[in-house]
């Protein structure tokens, strides 16, 4: 892996680690409802990480 892809992975993982203050139990296992912006950001980060994993 190149350095840029690793930096992107770290950035996405930080989004997942930060979580949502309103929904602390949500860990992006299933799609977000769309009502909570932090949860939606977590879901998008999870999808990007999954795509990056499939490419390797």
C-alpha positions in Angstrom: 0.0 0.0 0.0 1.2 3.5 -0.7 1.4 6.2 1.9 -1.7 8.2 0.7 -4.0 5.2 1.0 -2.7 4.5 4.5 -3.3 8.1 5.4 -6.9 7.9 4.0 -7.5 4.7 6.1 -6.3 6.4 9.2 -8.6 9.4 8.5 -11.6 7.1 8.0 -10.8 5.1 11.1 -10.6 8.3 13.2 -14.2 9.1 12.1 -15.3 5.6 13.3 -13.4 6.0 16.6 -14.9 9.4 17.2 -18.4 8.0 17.0 -21.6 9.9 17.7 -22.3 11.7 21.0 -26.0 11.2 20.5 -25.9 7.5 19.7 -22.8 6.0 21.5 -23.9 2.5 20.7 -23.9 3.0 16.9 -20.8 1.5 15.3 -21.8 1.6 11.6 -22.7 -2.1 11.5 -25.9 -1.3 9.7 -26.9 1.7 7.6 -27.6 4.9 9.4 -31.2 6.3 9.3 -30.0 9.6 7.8 -31.4 11.7 10.7 -28.0 12.1 12.5 -25.1 13.6 10.6 -22.3 12.0 12.6 -23.9 8.6 12.2 -24.2 9.2 8.4 -20.5 10.2 8.3 -19.6 7.0 10.2 -21.6 4.9 7.8 -19.9 6.5 4.7 -16.5 6.0 6.3 -17.3 2.3 6.9 -18.3 1.9 3.3 -15.1 3.5 2.1 -13.0 1.3 4.3 -14.8 -1.8 3.0 -14.1 -0.7 -0.6 -10.4 -0.1 0.2 -10.2 -3.5 1.8 -11.7 -5.2 -1.3 -9.2 -3.5 -3.6 -6.2 -4.9 -1.8 
